[in-house]
Amino acid sequence: MEYIDDLTYIKDMKHMQNGPWHQYDVLIDARGYGWSTMIDWAEYVRTADINDVQQVTTSTIAGGRDVDVTAEYKEAGSVKAMKSLAAEQGVLSLAGMSKVLRAPMKIVWFNQTQVLRFFTPLNDELQVKKYAETVIRRTFGTPNEMKLGKPQG
């Protein structure tokens, strides 16, 4: 396996299955991220990997219902241009087809946490871990795409 000459940003990953969908919860080995970082990340992933965004949602962190803002996204043409995202919220998600994985992918960001959640029909922990590292490092389209940082220790 090829590694980046740097330590991994992934501290832990939990994998659960619900029907045909696999959920991967990734704990980032860094301090928590905030709302503006979430929007930047979603915009980056949208332009770098996700073809044909199918859904954009927001919600409060405390178990609130998802609010589908996909129509606004399609009208605005980008995540950063969405007026509804100007007000800080708890959760942001983006779903569509991953060019790199050639499979549907939904990424969920949780404000003020160190957790990223990935939903996909892929039952492949290593591929999703590589994908998560690529998302975290923003290395789509570079020689380090789909490479992991070196394990600590």
Contacts in CASP RR format, 6 or more apart in sequence:
PFRMAT RR
TARGET T0000
AUTHOR 0000-0000-0000
METHOD contacts of the structure
MODEL  1
MEYIDDLTYIKDMKHMQNGPWHQYDVLIDARGYGWSTMIDWAEYVRTADI
NDVQQVTTSTIAGGRDVDVTAEYKEAGSVKAMKSLAAEQGVLSLAGMSKV
LRAPMKIVWFNQTQVLRFFTPLNDELQVKKYAETVIRRTFGTPNEMKLGK
PQG
1 148 0 8 1.000
2 147 0 8 1.000
3 147 0 8 1.000
3 148 0 8 1.000
3 149 0 8 1.000
3 150 0 8 1.000
4 133 0 8 1.000
4 137 0 8 1.000
4 144 0 8 1.000
4 147 0 8 1.000
4 148 0 8 1.000
4 149 0 8 1.000
4 150 0 8 1.000
5 150 0 8 1.000
6 149 0 8 1.000
6 150 0 8 1.000
7 29 0 8 1.000
7 149 0 8 1.000
7 150 0 8 1.000
7 151 0 8 1.000
7 152 0 8 1.000
8 29 0 8 1.000
8 133 0 8 1.000
8 148 0 8 1.000
8 149 0 8 1.000
8 150 0 8 1.000
8 151 0 8 1.000
8 152 0 8 1.000
9 28 0 8 1.000
9 29 0 8 1.000
9 30 0 8 1.000
9 133 0 8 1.000
9 136 0 8 1.000
9 137 0 8 1.000
9 149 0 8 1.000
10 26 0 8 1.000
10 27 0 8 1.000
10 28 0 8 1.000
10 29 0 8 1.000
10 129 0 8 1.000
10 132 0 8 1.000
10 133 0 8 1.000
10 136 0 8 1.000
10 148 0 8 1.000
11 27 0 8 1.000
11 28 0 8 1.000
11 29 0 8 1.000
11 114 0 8 1.000
12 26 0 8 1.000
12 27 0 8 1.000
13 24 0 8 1.000
13 25 0 8 1.000
13 26 0 8 1.000
13 27 0 8 1.000
13 125 0 8 1.000
13 128 0 8 1.000
13 129 0 8 1.000
13 132 0 8 1.000
14 24 0 8 1.000
14 25 0 8 1.000
15 22 0 8 1.000
15 23 0 8 1.000
15 24 0 8 1.000
15 125 0 8 1.000
15 128 0 8 1.000
16 22 0 8 1.000
16 23 0 8 1.000
16 25 0 8 1.000
17 23 0 8 1.000
17 123 0 8 1.000
20 121 0 8 1.000
21 119 0 8 1.000
21 120 0 8 1.000
21 121 0 8 1.000
22 119 0 8 1.000
22 120 0 8 1.000
22 121 0 8 1.000
22 122 0 8 1.000
22 123 0 8 1.000
22 128 0 8 1.000
23 117 0 8 1.000
23 118 0 8 1.000
23 119 0 8 1.000
24 117 0 8 1.000
24 118 0 8 1.000
24 119 0 8 1.000
24 120 0 8 1.000
24 125 0 8 1.000
24 128 0 8 1.000
24 129 0 8 1.000
24 132 0 8 1.000
25 115 0 8 1.000
25 116 0 8 1.000
25 117 0 8 1.000
26 115 0 8 1.000
26 116 0 8 1.000
26 117 0 8 1.000
26 118 0 8 1.000
26 129 0 8 1.000
26 132 0 8 1.000
27 114 0 8 1.000
27 115 0 8 1.000
28 114 0 8 1.000
28 115 0 8 1.000
28 116 0 8 1.000
28 136 0 8 1.000
29 114 0 8 1.000
29 152 0 8 1.000
30 114 0 8 1.000
31 114 0 8 1.000
32 112 0 8 1.000
32 113 0 8 1.000
32 114 0 8 1.000
33 41 0 8 1.000
33 109 0 8 1.000
33 111 0 8 1.000
33 112 0 8 1.000
33 113 0 8 1.000
33 114 0 8 1.000
34 111 0 8 1.000
34 112 0 8 1.000
35 88 0 8 1.000
35 89 0 8 1.000
35 90 0 8 1.000
35 92 0 8 1.000
35 111 0 8 1.000
38 92 0 8 1.000
38 109 0 8 1.000
38 111 0 8 1.000
39 79 0 8 1.000
39 80 0 8 1.000
39 85 0 8 1.000
39 92 0 8 1.000
40 80 0 8 1.000
41 109 0 8 1.000
41 135 0 8 1.000
41 138 0 8 1.000
42 56 0 8 1.000
42 79 0 8 1.000
42 92 0 8 1.000
42 94 0 8 1.000
42 107 0 8 1.000
42 109 0 8 1.000
43 78 0 8 1.000
43 79 0 8 1.000
43 80 0 8 1.000
44 138 0 8 1.000
45 94 0 8 1.000
45 107 0 8 1.000
45 135 0 8 1.000
45 140 0 8 1.000
46 53 0 8 1.000
46 78 0 8 1.000
46 79 0 8 1.000
46 94 0 8 1.000
48 138 0 8 1.000
48 140 0 8 1.000
48 141 0 8 1.000
49 98 0 8 1.000
49 99 0 8 1.000
49 100 0 8 1.000
49 105 0 8 1.000
49 135 0 8 1.000
49 140 0 8 1.000
50 94 0 8 1.000
50 95 0 8 1.000
50 96 0 8 1.000
50 97 0 8 1.000
50 98 0 8 1.000
50 99 0 8 1.000
50 105 0 8 1.000
51 96 0 8 1.000
51 97 0 8 1.000
51 98 0 8 1.000
51 99 0 8 1.000
52 96 0 8 1.000
52 97 0 8 1.000
53 70 0 8 1.000
53 73 0 8 1.000
53 74 0 8 1.000
53 94 0 8 1.000
53 95 0 8 1.000
53 96 0 8 1.000
54 70 0 8 1.000
54 95 0 8 1.000
54 96 0 8 1.000
54 97 0 8 1.000
54 104 0 8 1.000
55 68 0 8 1.000
55 70 0 8 1.000
55 93 0 8 1.000
55 94 0 8 1.000
55 95 0 8 1.000
55 96 0 8 1.000
55 106 0 8 1.000
56 68 0 8 1.000
56 69 0 8 1.000
56 70 0 8 1.000
56 72 0 8 1.000
56 73 0 8 1.000
56 79 0 8 1.000
56 82 0 8 1.000
56 92 0 8 1.000
56 93 0 8 1.000
56 94 0 8 1.000
56 95 0 8 1.000
57 66 0 8 1.000
57 67 0 8 1.000
57 68 0 8 1.000
57 69 0 8 1.000
57 70 0 8 1.000
57 91 0 8 1.000
57 92 0 8 1.000
57 93 0 8 1.000
58 66 0 8 1.000
58 67 0 8 1.000
58 69 0 8 1.000
58 84 0 8 1.000
58 85 0 8 1.000
58 89 0 8 1.000
58 90 0 8 1.000
58 91 0 8 1.000
58 92 0 8 1.000
58 93 0 8 1.000
59 65 0 8 1.000
59 66 0 8 1.000
59 67 0 8 1.000
59 89 0 8 1.000
59 90 0 8 1.000
59 91 0 8 1.000
60 89 0 8 1.000
60 90 0 8 1.000
60 91 0 8 1.000
61 90 0 8 1.000
61 91 0 8 1.000
61 110 0 8 1.000
61 111 0 8 1.000
61 112 0 8 1.000
66 91 0 8 1.000
66 93 0 8 1.000
69 82 0 8 1.000
69 84 0 8 1.000
69 85 0 8 1.000
72 82 0 8 1.000
72 83 0 8 1.000
72 84 0 8 1.000
73 79 0 8 1.000
73 82 0 8 1.000
76 82 0 8 1.000
76 83 0 8 1.000
79 85 0 8 1.000
79 94 0 8 1.000
85 92 0 8 1.000
88 111 0 8 1.000
89 111 0 8 1.000
90 110 0 8 1.000
90 111 0 8 1.000
90 112 0 8 1.000
91 108 0 8 1.000
91 109 0 8 1.000
91 110 0 8 1.000
91 111 0 8 1.000
92 108 0 8 1.000
92 109 0 8 1.000
92 111 0 8 1.000
93 106 0 8 1.000
93 107 0 8 1.000
93 108 0 8 1.000
93 109 0 8 1.000
94 106 0 8 1.000
94 107 0 8 1.000
95 104 0 8 1.000
95 105 0 8 1.000
95 106 0 8 1.000
95 107 0 8 1.000
95 119 0 8 1.000
96 104 0 8 1.000
96 105 0 8 1.000
96 106 0 8 1.000
97 103 0 8 1.000
97 104 0 8 1.000
97 105 0 8 1.000
98 104 0 8 1.000
98 105 0 8 1.000
98 120 0 8 1.000
98 131 0 8 1.000
100 131 0 8 1.000
100 134 0 8 1.000
100 140 0 8 1.000
100 145 0 8 1.000
100 146 0 8 1.000
101 120 0 8 1.000
101 122 0 8 1.000
101 127 0 8 1.000
101 131 0 8 1.000
103 120 0 8 1.000
103 121 0 8 1.000
103 122 0 8 1.000
104 120 0 8 1.000
104 121 0 8 1.000
105 118 0 8 1.000
105 119 0 8 1.000
105 120 0 8 1.000
105 131 0 8 1.000
106 118 0 8 1.000
106 119 0 8 1.000
106 120 0 8 1.000
107 116 0 8 1.000
107 117 0 8 1.000
107 118 0 8 1.000
107 135 0 8 1.000
108 116 0 8 1.000
108 117 0 8 1.000
108 118 0 8 1.000
108 119 0 8 1.000
109 116 0 8 1.000
110 116 0 8 1.000
110 117 0 8 1.000
116 132 0 8 1.000
116 135 0 8 1.000
116 136 0 8 1.000
118 128 0 8 1.000
118 131 0 8 1.000
118 132 0 8 1.000
120 128 0 8 1.000
122 128 0 8 1.000
127 146 0 8 1.000
129 148 0 8 1.000
130 146 0 8 1.000
130 147 0 8 1.000
130 148 0 8 1.000
131 146 0 8 1.000
133 139 0 8 1.000
133 146 0 8 1.000
133 147 0 8 1.000
133 148 0 8 1.000
133 149 0 8 1.000
134 140 0 8 1.000
134 144 0 8 1.000
134 145 0 8 1.000
134 146 0 8 1.000
134 147 0 8 1.000
137 144 0 8 1.000
139 145 0 8 1.000
139 147 0 8 1.000
END
